[in-house]
Amino acid sequence: MAFKAIQKLATTASFANWHQAQQAIEEIVDSLSGFRDVALFLGVKPDTVRLIEKQLDTCWQDNKGLLG
C-alpha cells in the first residue's frame, strides 16, 4: 500500500498526526514479536504457527518502511 494511502488511513482513524500513527504501528509490531512463544504455550500446532509467522513476515517486509 502506498505511503500516502497509509497516511490518509491514519487521518481517517483519528490519529492526530503521522508520528502518533507510527507509534501505534510500533506497539503492534512489539506485541507481535512474541507471537511464537505465546502461540506454542497456548497449544497452537507448530505447523499453524509457522504458517502464521510466514504471513506476519510477509506483512513486515511489505510495510517495514512505515516505521520511523
N, C-alpha and C positions, 0 to 999 in steps of 0.2 A: 504494500500500500504506500502511496506517495506521502512524503513528509508533510506536505501542505494539507492533505486529506486527514492525516492524524491530528494535526494542529486544529483543524476545523472540528473534528470529533471531540477534542479536549474542550473546546469552547462550548460546544453543544452540551457536553456533560457537566457544564457549570464550573469548570476549573477557572480560577481567577486569572491564571497565566500559564504559559507553556512550562515554566520551571516547576510549578505545582503539579502539573500532569506528569512530568518526568519523575518527580519524587514518588508519585503513586505507582508508576511503572517499576521503579527500582524496588519498592516494597514488595510488589508482586513477584519480581524476579528473586528477591531474597527468600521469600516464603516458599517458592518452588524449588530452591536449591536443595532442600532436604527431602524432596519427594520420595526418592528411592527408599531411604531408611524407614520413613513413616509407612509407606505402602507395604513394604515387606513385613514390618512389625504388625500391621493390621491384617496380614494374611493374604494380601493380593498375590496372585500367582506370578512367579518370576517372568514368565513369557508375556504376561499382560503388562508388567512393569516395564519391560524392555520396549514394548510397542508404544506405550505412553511416553517413555523417555525419548524415543526416536521422534515422535511428533513434537514434543517440547523442544528438542534440539533444533528441529527444522524451523519452528517458530522463532527461537532465539536467533538463529542465523539470519533469518529474514528481517528481523527487527532490532538487532543489536545497535544499529545506528541511532536509534531513538534515545539511547541513554547518554547523559551528559558527561 
